[in-house]
Amino acid sequence: MPRLSSEKSKALGAHNVQQRLMAEGMSGDLTIVITPETVAPEPTAAAWTRTVNIKVVNTAGETMNWLNAAYTTTLSIADTSTAGTASIVSTTLTLVNGEADIVVSGDAADWLDTETDTLTVGNLTVMGYTVTGGTSVETFTA
């Protein structure tokens, strides 16, 4: 039997990983990881942004890089600021290669000590399995 070139061997290895990850997804080995889960910046009166990374992974922490999907009305934002308002561009979570970066913005207003903004990711249905969502909470801390 002839030997595979290193390029063909690498391609076959990558294909095998992809197939294994898909099989794990089909068996329900899926979890959402939200980073950061919490963040604590200093109070501010300036406009601000933060980026939240959302990944769908297996129990080993490997990203489900085969997952490309848009989940409408899955994201929401809330805040406890008396003066400011937190926002996101869209309530649709668009996963590309199993992950997405969501930008949370706050307007130029007084974001005081202990005020929060919370990005909520709703549950997803992937291959018939419910994958539990979660939150990323920013608490302004003096």
Secondary structure, 3 states (H helix, E strand, C coil): CCCCCHHHHHHHHHHHHHHHHHHHHHCCCCEEEEECCEECCCCECCCEEEEEEEEEECCCCCECCCCCEEECCCEEEEECCCCCCEEECCCCEEEECCEEEEEEEECCCCECCCCEEEEEECCEEECCEEECCEEEEEECCC
